[in-house]
Amino acid sequence: MSPKAQPGIDSKSESQGQTCESSESTTEYTASKEYMKLTAVFVKIPGGGYMGYVEELPGANTEGRTLDETRKNLRDAIEQVLEVNRELTEETISELGLSEQEPIREQLVLAAA
């Protein structure tokens, strides 16, 4: 499951040196080749297999028979958590009657830890 493209965000903005600027403010974000880093934690399960989770992203957890399988499953779980969060936010906006409002979308670039 891949994340949806965000309208108003240029996919080229991830290239090094590209600048994103909001029409509502003068704050500029310069994207670079550094990415946000998350902490994956893997624990061996008694009886075989592994459990994995992401410390910074509640709900992103999984299991697998091998460490490699668990790593792959965890990447899938992260994508799914982000997708569900996007869908829930869209539903909330709609329920609040704000879906007719034009959203302000900005790319948020976090410094790598």
Biopython code that builds the backbone (N, CA, C, O; Angstrom):
import numpy as np
from Bio.PDB.StructureBuilder import StructureBuilder

atoms = [
    (1, "MET", "N", (0.858, -1.164, 0.000)),
    (1, "MET", "CA", (0.000, 0.000, 0.000)),
    (1, "MET", "C", (0.905, 1.229, 0.000)),
    (1, "MET", "O", (1.674, 1.427, 0.941)),
    (2, "SER", "N", (0.828, 2.035, -1.014)),
    (2, "SER", "CA", (1.690, 3.213, -1.062)),
    (2, "SER", "C", (0.910, 4.454, -0.660)),
    (2, "SER", "O", (-0.304, 4.520, -0.854)),
    (3, "PRO", "N", (1.617, 5.456, -0.091)),
    (3, "PRO", "CA", (0.935, 6.665, 0.347)),
    (3, "PRO", "C", (0.356, 7.434, -0.824)),
    (3, "PRO", "O", (0.901, 7.397, -1.927)),
    (4, "LYS", "N", (-0.743, 8.129, -0.591)),
    (4, "LYS", "CA", (-1.366, 8.954, -1.623)),
    (4, "LYS", "C", (-0.512, 10.179, -1.895)),
    (4, "LYS", "O", (0.149, 10.708, -1.002)),
    (5, "ALA", "N", (-0.539, 10.616, -3.141)),
    (5, "ALA", "CA", (0.126, 11.879, -3.462)),
    (5, "ALA", "C", (-0.668, 13.002, -2.818)),
    (5, "ALA", "O", (-1.898, 12.990, -2.842)),
    (6, "GLN", "N", (0.018, 13.954, -2.254)),
    (6, "GLN", "CA", (-0.623, 15.078, -1.600)),
    (6, "GLN", "C", (-0.786, 16.210, -2.607)),
    (6, "GLN", "O", (0.219, 16.729, -3.094)),
    (7, "PRO", "N", (-2.017, 16.617, -2.940)),
    (7, "PRO", "CA", (-2.210, 17.729, -3.850)),
    (7, "PRO", "C", (-1.521, 18.972, -3.302)),
    (7, "PRO", "O", (-1.580, 19.250, -2.105)),
    (8, "GLY", "N", (-0.874, 19.706, -4.181)),
    (8, "GLY", "CA", (-0.234, 20.949, -3.763)),
    (8, "GLY", "C", (1.193, 20.761, -3.304)),
    (8, "GLY", "O", (1.876, 21.736, -2.991)),
    (9, "ILE", "N", (1.660, 19.514, -3.257)),
    (9, "ILE", "CA", (3.048, 19.269, -2.874)),
    (9, "ILE", "C", (3.759, 18.690, -4.082)),
    (9, "ILE", "O", (3.372, 17.644, -4.603)),
    (10, "ASP", "N", (4.792, 19.372, -4.518)),
    (10, "ASP", "CA", (5.554, 18.975, -5.683)),
    (10, "ASP", "C", (6.476, 17.829, -5.301)),
    (10, "ASP", "O", (7.280, 17.955, -4.377)),
    (11, "SER", "N", (6.363, 16.713, -6.011)),
    (11, "SER", "CA", (7.196, 15.557, -5.685)),
    (11, "SER", "C", (8.669, 15.844, -5.917)),
    (11, "SER", "O", (9.518, 15.142, -5.368)),
    (12, "LYS", "N", (8.996, 16.847, -6.708)),
    (12, "LYS", "CA", (10.383, 17.207, -6.953)),
    (12, "LYS", "C", (10.998, 17.934, -5.772)),
    (12, "LYS", "O", (12.213, 18.132, -5.738)),
    (13, "SER", "N", (10.185, 18.338, -4.801)),
    (13, "SER", "CA", (10.684, 19.138, -3.687)),
    (13, "SER", "C", (11.605, 18.357, -2.767)),
    (13, "SER", "O", (12.208, 18.946, -1.871)),
    (14, "GLU", "N", (11.733, 17.051, -2.960)),
    (14, "GLU", "CA", (12.640, 16.273, -2.133)),
    (14, "GLU", "C", (14.073, 16.343, -2.629)),
    (14, "GLU", "O", (14.987, 15.881, -1.947)),
    (15, "SER", "N", (14.282, 16.917, -3.813)),
    (15, "SER", "CA", (15.641, 16.970, -4.328)),
    (15, "SER", "C", (16.471, 17.981, -3.556)),
    (15, "SER", "O", (15.949, 18.943, -2.994)),
    (16, "GLN", "N", (17.765, 17.743, -3.541)),
    (16, "GLN", "CA", (18.659, 18.573, -2.747)),
    (16, "GLN", "C", (18.624, 20.016, -3.248)),
    (16, "GLN", "O", (18.676, 20.275, -4.450)),
    (17, "GLY", "N", (18.535, 20.953, -2.293)),
    (17, "GLY", "CA", (18.582, 22.363, -2.633)),
    (17, "GLY", "C", (17.259, 22.959, -3.050)),
    (17, "GLY", "O", (17.160, 24.179, -3.172)),
    (18, "GLN", "N", (16.250, 22.164, -3.271)),
    (18, "GLN", "CA", (14.935, 22.675, -3.658)),
    (18, "GLN", "C", (14.316, 23.392, -2.471)),
    (18, "GLN", "O", (14.434, 22.918, -1.341)),
    (19, "THR", "N", (13.655, 24.527, -2.699)),
    (19, "THR", "CA", (13.052, 25.290, -1.618)),
    (19, "THR", "C", (11.543, 25.279, -1.761)),
    (19, "THR", "O", (11.016, 25.432, -2.862)),
    (20, "CYS", "N", (10.840, 25.096, -0.634)),
    (20, "CYS", "CA", (9.389, 25.133, -0.595)),
    (20, "CYS", "C", (8.993, 26.354, 0.200)),
    (20, "CYS", "O", (9.541, 26.593, 1.276)),
    (21, "GLU", "N", (8.050, 27.135, -0.304)),
    (21, "GLU", "CA", (7.625, 28.313, 0.425)),
    (21, "GLU", "C", (6.110, 28.356, 0.463)),
    (21, "GLU", "O", (5.456, 28.149, -0.559)),
    (22, "SER", "N", (5.555, 28.619, 1.614)),
    (22, "SER", "CA", (4.122, 28.737, 1.793)),
    (22, "SER", "C", (3.656, 30.079, 1.271)),
    (22, "SER", "O", (4.350, 31.085, 1.424)),
    (23, "SER", "N", (2.471, 30.102, 0.647)),
    (23, "SER", "CA", (1.917, 31.371, 0.183)),
    (23, "SER", "C", (1.386, 32.196, 1.347)),
    (23, "SER", "O", (1.136, 33.392, 1.193)),
    (24, "GLU", "N", (1.210, 31.568, 2.521)),
    (24, "GLU", "CA", (0.674, 32.246, 3.694)),
    (24, "GLU", "C", (1.750, 32.843, 4.597)),
    (24, "GLU", "O", (1.447, 33.683, 5.444)),
    (25, "SER", "N", (2.993, 32.423, 4.428)),
    (25, "SER", "CA", (4.044, 32.924, 5.295)),
    (25, "SER", "C", (5.343, 33.054, 4.521)),
    (25, "SER", "O", (5.430, 32.645, 3.363)),
    (26, "THR", "N", (6.336, 33.615, 5.154)),
    (26, "THR", "CA", (7.624, 33.759, 4.504)),
    (26, "THR", "C", (8.613, 32.703, 4.964)),
    (26, "THR", "O", (9.790, 32.760, 4.608)),
    (27, "THR", "N", (8.148, 31.738, 5.750)),
    (27, "THR", "CA", (9.012, 30.664, 6.215)),
    (27, "THR", "C", (9.393, 29.783, 5.042)),
    (27, "THR", "O", (8.528, 29.330, 4.292)),
    (28, "GLU", "N", (10.687, 29.538, 4.882)),
    (28, "GLU", "CA", (11.155, 28.666, 3.812)),
    (28, "GLU", "C", (11.719, 27.390, 4.414)),
    (28, "GLU", "O", (12.345, 27.409, 5.474)),
    (29, "TYR", "N", (11.489, 26.286, 3.724)),
    (29, "TYR", "CA", (12.025, 25.003, 4.123)),
    (29, "TYR", "C", (12.915, 24.520, 2.998)),
    (29, "TYR", "O", (12.468, 24.439, 1.854)),
    (30, "THR", "N", (14.142, 24.201, 3.290)),
    (30, "THR", "CA", (15.039, 23.679, 2.276)),
    (30, "THR", "C", (15.167, 22.179, 2.481)),
    (30, "THR", "O", (15.632, 21.715, 3.522)),
    (31, "ALA", "N", (14.747, 21.435, 1.475)),
    (31, "ALA", "CA", (14.822, 19.979, 1.552)),
    (31, "ALA", "C", (16.247, 19.549, 1.212)),
    (31, "ALA", "O", (16.937, 20.201, 0.428)),
    (32, "SER", "N", (16.665, 18.464, 1.803)),
    (32, "SER", "CA", (17.984, 17.926, 1.504)),
    (32, "SER", "C", (17.867, 16.417, 1.379)),
    (32, "SER", "O", (16.768, 15.867, 1.457)),
    (33, "LYS", "N", (18.984, 15.754, 1.188)),
    (33, "LYS", "CA", (18.978, 14.305, 1.054)),
    (33, "LYS", "C", (18.909, 13.603, 2.400)),
    (33, "LYS", "O", (18.907, 12.372, 2.443)),
    (34, "GLU", "N", (18.851, 14.350, 3.507)),
    (34, "GLU", "CA", (18.707, 13.735, 4.818)),
    (34, "GLU", "C", (17.229, 13.472, 5.063)),
    (34, "GLU", "O", (16.375, 14.255, 4.649)),
    (35, "TYR", "N", (16.939, 12.390, 5.722)),
    (35, "TYR", "CA", (15.562, 11.996, 5.964)),
    (35, "TYR", "C", (15.295, 11.901, 7.454)),
    (35, "TYR", "O", (16.217, 11.776, 8.260)),
    (36, "MET", "N", (14.031, 11.963, 7.802)),
    (36, "MET", "CA", (13.660, 11.753, 9.187)),
    (36, "MET", "C", (14.025, 10.315, 9.552)),
    (36, "MET", "O", (13.792, 9.392, 8.772)),
    (37, "LYS", "N", (14.585, 10.136, 10.719)),
    (37, "LYS", "CA", (14.989, 8.813, 11.150)),
    (37, "LYS", "C", (14.082, 8.362, 12.286)),
    (37, "LYS", "O", (13.866, 9.086, 13.257)),
    (38, "LEU", "N", (13.556, 7.146, 12.141)),
    (38, "LEU", "CA", (12.711, 6.547, 13.164)),
    (38, "LEU", "C", (13.467, 5.393, 13.800)),
    (38, "LEU", "O", (14.409, 4.858, 13.215)),
    (39, "THR", "N", (13.054, 5.015, 14.991)),
    (39, "THR", "CA", (13.718, 3.926, 15.694)),
    (39, "THR", "C", (12.877, 2.662, 15.614)),
    (39, "THR", "O", (11.796, 2.585, 16.197)),
    (40, "ALA", "N", (13.382, 1.672, 14.886)),
    (40, "ALA", "CA", (12.732, 0.366, 14.814)),
    (40, "ALA", "C", (13.312, -0.503, 15.929)),
    (40, "ALA", "O", (14.529, -0.579, 16.101)),
    (41, "VAL", "N", (12.434, -1.149, 16.676)),
    (41, "VAL", "CA", (12.855, -2.016, 17.774)),
    (41, "VAL", "C", (12.363, -3.428, 17.452)),
    (41, "VAL", "O", (11.201, -3.631, 17.101)),
    (42, "PHE", "N", (13.270, -4.395, 17.580)),
    (42, "PHE", "CA", (12.931, -5.786, 17.307)),
    (42, "PHE", "C", (13.216, -6.620, 18.546)),
    (42, "PHE", "O", (14.262, -6.476, 19.180)),
    (43, "VAL", "N", (12.274, -7.494, 18.884)),
    (43, "VAL", "CA", (12.405, -8.344, 20.069)),
    (43, "VAL", "C", (12.150, -9.786, 19.638)),
    (43, "VAL", "O", (11.156, -10.083, 18.976)),
    (44, "LYS", "N", (13.059, -10.668, 20.022)),
    (44, "LYS", "CA", (12.879, -12.094, 19.724)),
    (44, "LYS", "C", (11.748, -12.636, 20.591)),
    (44, "LYS", "O", (11.723, -12.419, 21.802)),
    (45, "ILE", "N", (10.818, -13.339, 19.964)),
    (45, "ILE", "CA", (9.667, -13.908, 20.656)),
    (45, "ILE", "C", (10.028, -15.323, 21.106)),
    (45, "ILE", "O", (10.540, -16.113, 20.312)),
    (46, "PRO", "N", (9.765, -15.649, 22.377)),
    (46, "PRO", "CA", (10.022, -17.028, 22.830)),
    (46, "PRO", "C", (9.248, -18.021, 21.959)),
    (46, "PRO", "O", (8.053, -17.841, 21.726)),
    (47, "GLY", "N", (9.901, -19.029, 21.497)),
    (47, "GLY", "CA", (9.240, -20.016, 20.651)),
    (47, "GLY", "C", (9.473, -19.756, 19.176)),
    (47, "GLY", "O", (9.081, -20.568, 18.338)),
    (48, "GLY", "N", (10.099, -18.642, 18.842)),
    (48, "GLY", "CA", (10.431, -18.369, 17.443)),
    (48, "GLY", "C", (9.793, -17.108, 16.911)),
    (48, "GLY", "O", (8.674, -16.749, 17.278)),
    (49, "GLY", "N", (10.518, -16.449, 16.049)),
    (49, "GLY", "CA", (10.020, -15.256, 15.399)),
    (49, "GLY", "C", (10.429, -13.977, 16.126)),
    (49, "GLY", "O", (11.120, -14.006, 17.144)),
    (50, "TYR", "N", (9.979, -12.863, 15.569)),
    (50, "TYR", "CA", (10.309, -11.546, 16.102)),
    (50, "TYR", "C", (9.086, -10.650, 16.127)),
    (50, "TYR", "O", (8.163, -10.801, 15.326)),
    (51, "MET", "N", (9.098, -9.724, 17.055)),
    (51, "MET", "CA", (8.110, -8.655, 17.096)),
    (51, "MET", "C", (8.880, -7.377, 16.781)),
    (51, "MET", "O", (10.016, -7.218, 17.227)),
    (52, "GLY", "N", (8.276, -6.465, 16.019)),
    (52, "GLY", "CA", (8.918, -5.200, 15.720)),
    (52, "GLY", "C", (7.946, -4.047, 15.868)),
    (52, "GLY", "O", (6.752, -4.187, 15.604)),
    (53, "TYR", "N", (8.474, -2.891, 16.296)),
    (53, "TYR", "CA", (7.644, -1.700, 16.408)),
    (53, "TYR", "C", (8.508, -0.458, 16.213)),
    (53, "TYR", "O", (9.735, -0.526, 16.277)),
    (54, "VAL", "N", (7.852, 0.678, 15.976)),
    (54, "VAL", "CA", (8.538, 1.955, 15.809)),
    (54, "VAL", "C", (8.238, 2.793, 17.038)),
    (54, "VAL", "O", (7.079, 3.078, 17.339)),
    (55, "GLU", "N", (9.291, 3.189, 17.749)),
    (55, "GLU", "CA", (9.114, 3.945, 18.997)),
    (55, "GLU", "C", (8.345, 5.240, 18.788)),
    (55, "GLU", "O", (7.517, 5.606, 19.622)),
    (56, "GLU", "N", (8.604, 5.935, 17.693)),
    (56, "GLU", "CA", (8.034, 7.270, 17.476)),
    (56, "GLU", "C", (6.671, 7.252, 16.780)),
    (56, "GLU", "O", (6.076, 8.311, 16.579)),
    (57, "LEU", "N", (6.170, 6.090, 16.413)),
    (57, "LEU", "CA", (4.930, 6.022, 15.643)),
    (57, "LEU", "C", (3.981, 4.990, 16.246)),
    (57, "LEU", "O", (4.012, 3.820, 15.865)),
    (58, "PRO", "N", (3.134, 5.420, 17.191)),
    (58, "PRO", "CA", (2.197, 4.484, 17.813)),
    (58, "PRO", "C", (1.347, 3.768, 16.759)),
    (58, "PRO", "O", (0.859, 4.386, 15.813)),
    (59, "GLY", "N", (1.184, 2.490, 16.936)),
    (59, "GLY", "CA", (0.367, 1.696, 16.024)),
    (59, "GLY", "C", (1.173, 0.992, 14.951)),
    (59, "GLY", "O", (0.658, 0.091, 14.288)),
    (60, "ALA", "N", (2.434, 1.384, 14.764)),
    (60, "ALA", "CA", (3.276, 0.732, 13.763)),
    (60, "ALA", "C", (4.009, -0.413, 14.449)),
    (60, "ALA", "O", (5.076, -0.228, 15.035)),
    (61, "ASN", "N", (3.415, -1.598, 14.364)),
    (61, "ASN", "CA", (4.020, -2.779, 14.968)),
    (61, "ASN", "C", (3.650, -4.005, 14.153)),
    (61, "ASN", "O", (2.664, -3.997, 13.417)),
    (62, "THR", "N", (4.441, -5.053, 14.287)),
    (62, "THR", "CA", (4.224, -6.246, 13.480)),
    (62, "THR", "C", (4.964, -7.427, 14.080)),
    (62, "THR", "O", (5.636, -7.298, 15.102)),
    (63, "GLU", "N", (4.836, -8.586, 13.435)),
    (63, "GLU", "CA", (5.576, -9.790, 13.788)),
    (63, "GLU", "C", (6.060, -10.450, 12.509)),
    (63, "GLU", "O", (5.554, -10.165, 11.423)),
    (64, "GLY", "N", (7.039, -11.331, 12.642)),
    (64, "GLY", "CA", (7.530, -12.098, 11.503)),
    (64, "GLY", "C", (8.295, -13.311, 11.971)),
    (64, "GLY", "O", (8.719, -13.383, 13.125)),
    (65, "ARG", "N", (8.474, -14.274, 11.069)),
    (65, "ARG", "CA", (9.218, -15.496, 11.420)),
    (65, "ARG", "C", (10.713, -15.230, 11.515)),
    (65, "ARG", "O", (11.404, -15.809, 12.353)),
    (66, "THR", "N", (11.216, -14.333, 10.632)),
    (66, "THR", "CA", (12.636, -13.996, 10.644)),
    (66, "THR", "C", (12.784, -12.497, 10.864)),
    (66, "THR", "O", (11.815, -11.745, 10.753)),
    (67, "LEU", "N", (14.009, -12.065, 11.179)),
    (67, "LEU", "CA", (14.260, -10.638, 11.365)),
    (67, "LEU", "C", (14.037, -9.878, 10.054)),
    (67, "LEU", "O", (13.472, -8.785, 10.065)),
    (68, "ASP", "N", (14.472, -10.441, 8.937)),
    (68, "ASP", "CA", (14.260, -9.778, 7.641)),
    (68, "ASP", "C", (12.770, -9.650, 7.309)),
    (68, "ASP", "O", (12.326, -8.607, 6.828)),
    (69, "GLU", "N", (12.007, -10.702, 7.564)),
    (69, "GLU", "CA", (10.558, -10.654, 7.317)),
    (69, "GLU", "C", (9.910, -9.599, 8.214)),
    (69, "GLU", "O", (9.031, -8.859, 7.772)),
    (70, "THR", "N", (10.341, -9.533, 9.458)),
    (70, "THR", "CA", (9.783, -8.551, 10.392)),
    (70, "THR", "C", (10.114, -7.136, 9.942)),
    (70, "THR", "O", (9.266, -6.249, 10.032)),
    (71, "ARG", "N", (11.334, -6.910, 9.459)),
    (71, "ARG", "CA", (11.706, -5.582, 8.925)),
    (71, "ARG", "C", (10.793, -5.185, 7.770)),
    (71, "ARG", "O", (10.300, -4.058, 7.726)),
    (72, "LYS", "N", (10.566, -6.112, 6.829)),
    (72, "LYS", "CA", (9.705, -5.824, 5.685)),
    (72, "LYS", "C", (8.274, -5.533, 6.158)),
    (72, "LYS", "O", (7.642, -4.576, 5.711)),
    (73, "ASN", "N", (7.786, -6.366, 7.061)),
    (73, "ASN", "CA", (6.434, -6.175, 7.589)),
    (73, "ASN", "C", (6.300, -4.828, 8.297)),
    (73, "ASN", "O", (5.252, -4.187, 8.225)),
    (74, "LEU", "N", (7.368, -4.400, 8.982)),
    (74, "LEU", "CA", (7.314, -3.129, 9.699)),
    (74, "LEU", "C", (7.231, -1.956, 8.732)),
    (74, "LEU", "O", (6.510, -0.994, 8.995)),
    (75, "ARG", "N", (7.951, -2.017, 7.626)),
    (75, "ARG", "CA", (7.832, -0.959, 6.609)),
    (75, "ARG", "C", (6.393, -0.885, 6.081)),
    (75, "ARG", "O", (5.843, 0.202, 5.904)),
    (76, "ASP", "N", (5.799, -2.044, 5.835)),
    (76, "ASP", "CA", (4.399, -2.082, 5.387)),
    (76, "ASP", "C", (3.480, -1.491, 6.447)),
    (76, "ASP", "O", (2.555, -0.746, 6.123)),
    (77, "ALA", "N", (3.729, -1.821, 7.718)),
    (77, "ALA", "CA", (2.899, -1.305, 8.815)),
    (77, "ALA", "C", (3.003, 0.215, 8.905)),
    (77, "ALA", "O", (1.999, 0.885, 9.152)),
    (78, "ILE", "N", (4.194, 0.769, 8.709)),
    (78, "ILE", "CA", (4.374, 2.223, 8.738)),
    (78, "ILE", "C", (3.542, 2.876, 7.637)),
    (78, "ILE", "O", (2.834, 3.850, 7.891)),
    (79, "GLU", "N", (3.624, 2.346, 6.420)),
    (79, "GLU", "CA", (2.838, 2.884, 5.305)),
    (79, "GLU", "C", (1.344, 2.834, 5.620)),
    (79, "GLU", "O", (0.617, 3.788, 5.342)),
    (80, "GLN", "N", (0.889, 1.731, 6.197)),
    (80, "GLN", "CA", (-0.528, 1.582, 6.511)),
    (80, "GLN", "C", (-0.973, 2.557, 7.598)),
    (80, "GLN", "O", (-2.055, 3.136, 7.497)),
    (81, "VAL", "N", (-0.155, 2.745, 8.636)),
    (81, "VAL", "CA", (-0.498, 3.688, 9.706)),
    (81, "VAL", "C", (-0.621, 5.100, 9.135)),
    (81, "VAL", "O", (-1.564, 5.819, 9.464)),
    (82, "LEU", "N", (0.316, 5.499, 8.288)),
    (82, "LEU", "CA", (0.270, 6.840, 7.695)),
    (82, "LEU", "C", (-0.957, 7.007, 6.794)),
    (82, "LEU", "O", (-1.593, 8.061, 6.800)),
    (83, "GLU", "N", (-1.286, 5.977, 6.025)),
    (83, "GLU", "CA", (-2.459, 6.027, 5.144)),
    (83, "GLU", "C", (-3.747, 6.147, 5.954)),
    (83, "GLU", "O", (-4.613, 6.959, 5.629)),
    (84, "VAL", "N", (-3.872, 5.343, 7.003)),
    (84, "VAL", "CA", (-5.074, 5.395, 7.854)),
    (84, "VAL", "C", (-5.190, 6.761, 8.520)),
    (84, "VAL", "O", (-6.287, 7.311, 8.613)),
    (85, "ASN", "N", (-4.065, 7.319, 8.986)),
    (85, "ASN", "CA", (-4.102, 8.649, 9.601)),
    (85, "ASN", "C", (-4.582, 9.705, 8.612)),
    (85, "ASN", "O", (-5.352, 10.594, 8.973)),
    (86, "ARG", "N", (-4.123, 9.607, 7.354)),
    (86, "ARG", "CA", (-4.599, 10.551, 6.328)),
    (86, "ARG", "C", (-6.116, 10.421, 6.135)),
    (86, "ARG", "O", (-6.827, 11.424, 6.082)),
    (87, "GLU", "N", (-6.603, 9.183, 6.031)),
    (87, "GLU", "CA", (-8.035, 8.943, 5.825)),
    (87, "GLU", "C", (-8.859, 9.449, 7.005)),
    (87, "GLU", "O", (-9.904, 10.070, 6.809)),
    (88, "LEU", "N", (-8.397, 9.189, 8.230)),
    (88, "LEU", "CA", (-9.122, 9.662, 9.414)),
    (88, "LEU", "C", (-9.168, 11.188, 9.463)),
    (88, "LEU", "O", (-10.179, 11.771, 9.857)),
    (89, "THR", "N", (-8.092, 11.821, 9.069)),
    (89, "THR", "CA", (-8.065, 13.279, 9.052)),
    (89, "THR", "C", (-9.056, 13.819, 8.024)),
    (89, "THR", "O", (-9.780, 14.775, 8.302)),
    (90, "GLU", "N", (-9.093, 13.211, 6.836)),
    (90, "GLU", "CA", (-10.052, 13.630, 5.808)),
    (90, "GLU", "C", (-11.482, 13.469, 6.307)),
    (90, "GLU", "O", (-12.317, 14.342, 6.071)),
    (91, "GLU", "N", (-11.779, 12.364, 6.996)),
    (91, "GLU", "CA", (-13.118, 12.137, 7.548)),
    (91, "GLU", "C", (-13.467, 13.198, 8.588)),
    (91, "GLU", "O", (-14.584, 13.715, 8.602)),
    (92, "THR", "N", (-12.524, 13.518, 9.444)),
    (92, "THR", "CA", (-12.745, 14.524, 10.491)),
    (92, "THR", "C", (-13.021, 15.888, 9.870)),
    (92, "THR", "O", (-13.932, 16.594, 10.303)),
    (93, "ILE", "N", (-12.250, 16.259, 8.869)),
    (93, "ILE", "CA", (-12.441, 17.535, 8.172)),
    (93, "ILE", "C", (-13.848, 17.585, 7.571)),
    (93, "ILE", "O", (-14.536, 18.603, 7.647)),
    (94, "SER", "N", (-14.255, 16.470, 6.977)),
    (94, "SER", "CA", (-15.583, 16.402, 6.367)),
    (94, "SER", "C", (-16.683, 16.511, 7.426)),
    (94, "SER", "O", (-17.651, 17.249, 7.242)),
    (95, "GLU", "N", (-16.537, 15.776, 8.536)),
    (95, "GLU", "CA", (-17.538, 15.806, 9.601)),
    (95, "GLU", "C", (-17.668, 17.191, 10.233)),
    (95, "GLU", "O", (-18.750, 17.567, 10.684)),
    (96, "LEU", "N", (-16.585, 17.943, 10.268)),
    (96, "LEU", "CA", (-16.611, 19.297, 10.828)),
    (96, "LEU", "C", (-17.143, 20.325, 9.836)),
    (96, "LEU", "O", (-17.270, 21.506, 10.159)),
    (97, "GLY", "N", (-17.452, 19.865, 8.627)),
    (97, "GLY", "CA", (-17.976, 20.770, 7.607)),
    (97, "GLY", "C", (-16.908, 21.686, 7.023)),
    (97, "GLY", "O", (-17.224, 22.761, 6.514)),
    (98, "LEU", "N", (-15.661, 21.273, 7.093)),
    (98, "LEU", "CA", (-14.563, 22.105, 6.605)),
    (98, "LEU", "C", (-14.037, 21.657, 5.243)),
    (98, "LEU", "O", (-13.066, 22.218, 4.736)),
    (99, "SER", "N", (-14.680, 20.643, 4.647)),
    (99, "SER", "CA", (-14.176, 20.102, 3.390)),
    (99, "SER", "C", (-14.293, 21.087, 2.237)),
    (99, "SER", "O", (-13.619, 20.924, 1.220)),
    (100, "GLU", "N", (-15.132, 22.100, 2.374)),
    (100, "GLU", "CA", (-15.263, 23.112, 1.325)),
    (100, "GLU", "C", (-14.166, 24.170, 1.411)),
    (100, "GLU", "O", (-13.934, 24.918, 0.461)),
    (101, "GLN", "N", (-13.495, 24.223, 2.562)),
    (101, "GLN", "CA", (-12.399, 25.176, 2.739)),
    (101, "GLN", "C", (-11.184, 24.706, 1.953)),
    (101, "GLN", "O", (-10.900, 23.510, 1.881)),
    (102, "GLU", "N", (-10.475, 25.657, 1.367)),
    (102, "GLU", "CA", (-9.241, 25.314, 0.655)),
    (102, "GLU", "C", (-8.117, 25.147, 1.679)),
    (102, "GLU", "O", (-7.769, 26.103, 2.373)),
    (103, "PRO", "N", (-7.546, 23.943, 1.782)),
    (103, "PRO", "CA", (-6.493, 23.735, 2.778)),
    (103, "PRO", "C", (-5.180, 24.404, 2.354)),
    (103, "PRO", "O", (-4.921, 24.605, 1.168)),
    (104, "ILE", "N", (-4.387, 24.732, 3.324)),
    (104, "ILE", "CA", (-3.038, 25.243, 3.078)),
    (104, "ILE", "C", (-2.110, 24.064, 3.290)),
    (104, "ILE", "O", (-2.014, 23.543, 4.401)),
    (105, "ARG", "N", (-1.428, 23.639, 2.245)),
    (105, "ARG", "CA", (-0.526, 22.494, 2.349)),
    (105, "ARG", "C", (0.900, 22.991, 2.245)),
    (105, "ARG", "O", (1.244, 23.747, 1.337)),
    (106, "GLU", "N", (1.715, 22.563, 3.174)),
    (106, "GLU", "CA", (3.138, 22.902, 3.168)),
    (106, "GLU", "C", (3.928, 21.618, 3.377)),
    (106, "GLU", "O", (3.485, 20.704, 4.073)),
    (107, "GLN", "N", (5.089, 21.566, 2.771)),
    (107, "GLN", "CA", (5.956, 20.435, 3.042)),
    (107, "GLN", "C", (6.651, 20.715, 4.356)),
    (107, "GLN", "O", (7.165, 21.813, 4.572)),
    (108, "LEU", "N", (6.670, 19.730, 5.231)),
    (108, "LEU", "CA", (7.312, 19.853, 6.532)),
    (108, "LEU", "C", (8.590, 19.019, 6.480)),
    (108, "LEU", "O", (8.551, 17.805, 6.277)),
    (109, "VAL", "N", (9.709, 19.689, 6.664)),
    (109, "VAL", "CA", (10.993, 19.002, 6.649)),
    (109, "VAL", "C", (11.548, 19.017, 8.060)),
    (109, "VAL", "O", (11.753, 20.080, 8.645)),
    (110, "LEU", "N", (11.791, 17.827, 8.605)),
    (110, "LEU", "CA", (12.310, 17.699, 9.951)),
    (110, "LEU", "C", (13.809, 17.442, 9.897)),
    (110, "LEU", "O", (14.287, 16.705, 9.035)),
    (111, "ALA", "N", (14.540, 18.044, 10.807)),
    (111, "ALA", "CA", (15.976, 17.799, 10.882)),
    (111, "ALA", "C", (16.215, 16.360, 11.296)),
    (111, "ALA", "O", (15.542, 15.838, 12.184)),
    (112, "ALA", "N", (17.161, 15.735, 10.658)),
    (112, "ALA", "CA", (17.500, 14.363, 11.012)),
    (112, "ALA", "C", (18.177, 14.346, 12.371)),
    (112, "ALA", "O", (19.063, 15.156, 12.643)),
    (113, "ALA", "N", (17.757, 13.420, 13.224)),
    (113, "ALA", "CA", (18.316, 13.335, 14.588)),
    (113, "ALA", "C", (19.671, 12.695, 14.599)),
    (113, "ALA", "O", (20.276, 12.548, 15.662)),
]
sb = StructureBuilder()
sb.init_structure("model")
sb.init_model(0)
sb.init_chain("A")
sb.init_seg("    ")
for serial, (resi, resn, name, xyz) in enumerate(atoms, 1):
    if name == "N":
        sb.init_residue(resn, " ", resi, " ")
    sb.init_atom(name, np.array(xyz, "f"), 0.0, 1.0, " ", f" {name:<3s}", serial, name[0])
structure = sb.get_structure()
